[in-house]
Amino acid sequence: MRFALTLAACLAAALGHAQVPQAVDPAEIPAYKPIAPGIVAAGQPAPAVLPKLGAMGFKTVINLRTSGEGGPANEQQVVESQGLSYVSVPVTASFGLSDVEAVEKVIADPAAAPILFHCASSNRVGAVWAVIVARRGAGLDEALAAGREAGLRSPVLEDAVRRVLAATPSQ
């Protein structure tokens, strides 16, 4: 738990205390959960809320969905039309360290916050978040707990987290 508090404090400093709504209508953004200062984990935002993300205070959207799973075909266009950044990092259960590093690069940029970090249900967000938390010094149990808090529910993705961490060089 001490690590999680330290991580939150570091992220808060890095993200300049970016503000996001603490809660939203689940019909608009399912599984919405602030997971760190300036970072919100979520499921797929409803098409009607996409044009409102800028007004809600977001500056960046990280989408972990693959092109083959559906979702709003114009999500990137709608997000960017508001002056927001849009980053696609397609993640499946066979995700690897390079996928995590792509997300970490965005999160590390203070100008990117506030960030809406989503997939279909927040399950993959939780998996990627667990790896990020572990790479920042948390033990496996604490990292998995942080991932579950962010939406990780799948045993297959928990196994993927373990696989990625086992193959990750020590930092």
N, C-alpha and C positions, 0 to 999 in steps of 0.2 A: 504494500500500500504506500509505503514511503516513496518508492520509486515512481509510482503513478503521480503523486503530488509533485515530485521534483520535475517529472516530464511536463506536467501541466504548467508549472511555473516557467519552465524554459520556453515552452511553446507560447505562453502568454507574452513573454518578453519579445520573442522573435516575431510574433504576429501583431504586435502593437495594440493589443487589447481589442481586436476587432469584435464587433458586436453582431450577433445574429439573433433572430427570434428564438426564444427558449422552447417554444411549442408551436405547432401548427395543426391545422385540421388534418387528421390522418387520411381523409379522402383526397386531399391535395398532395401531400407528401407522406406516404406510409413509412413507418419505422423511423421517423424523424427523431434523432437523438444527438444533442451536442456531446462530442466525445473529447474535445480539448478546446481551449480558447480559440475561436475563429474557425473551428472545423465541426461540421455536422455530418453524421452518417445518416443514410436514408435509403429507402427503396425508390423505385422509379417515380419521379414527380408526374402528376397528372398533366396532360397536354395543356389544360387551361391555366395551370400555375406557372408553366415555363416562362411566359412573358412577364411575370411578376417577380422573378427571382432578383432582378436588379433592385427593384423597389423594396424588396425584403432585406436588402443589405448585402447580398452575395456579390463577390467579385469574380469568382472562379467556380466552374463546375467540373468535377472529375467523374467521368462515367466509366464504370468497369464492365458494362454490358458489351457483348459481342454483337456484330452487325447482323448475325443470323437469328437473334432472339426476338426481334421485333422492337417494340417501343416506338416512340414518336420519330418518324423518319426525318423530321425537320428540327430535331432537338438542338443540334449544333448551330444551325442557322438562327433559330429563335434566341438562343443564349447569346450568341455573338452580336445579334442585332441590338442588344441592350448595352453593348460595350463591355460585356463580360468575357473572360477567357474560358475556353472550352478545351478540356483535355480528355482524350479517349485512350484508355489503357484496357483493352479487352482482356478479361480474366476468366479463365475456366478453372476447373479443379486441378488442372496440370500447370497452374501458374508457377512462375519461377522468380528468382531473385531480381532479374531485370525488370519484371513488372513492378515489384515492390520499389525498386530504385527509381523508376519513372514517377511513381506517386510521391516518394520521398522528396524528389527534386522540386515538385510543385509545392508541397507542404512547407519546404524549407524557405521558400521565397516569401518574405513578409508582404510583398505587394500583392500576393495572390489571395490573401484572406480578406474577408470571410469566404470559406470554401464549402460548397455542397458536394459531398463525396458519396456517390450512389452507385447501386447496381439495381437489379430487379427488386430485391427484398431486403437488402443490407447484409445478407449472408456473406457474400464475397468481400464486401467492405470490411466486415469483422475479421475475416481471414487475413486480408492484407494488413489491417490495423494491428493484429496480433503479431505479425512478423516485424512491423515497424517498432512496436513497443519492445519486443525482445531485442532487436538490433540496437536499441537505445539503452540496454542494460538490464531489463527485467528478466527474471527467470521464466522458464516455460509456463509454469502454472499461472503466474501473474499475467503473462502475455496472453495466454488463452482466456483468462478471466476478462481482460480488457477487450479482447476480440468478441467474446460473448456479449459483453455490455454494448458493443457497437453493432451487434446483429448476427454474429456467428452462431449458427445452429446445427450445421451439417457435420456429422462425423467424418464424411469424406473430405470436407474442407479442413477440419481439425487435423486429419492425417496429412493433408497438403502443407499445412503450417509446420508440422513437425518435420516433414521431408525438406522443405525449403530451409528451415533453420539448421537441420543436420548437415546440409550441403553448403551452408554459409560460413565463410572464413571468420574466425574470431576477430572482433573489432578492437 
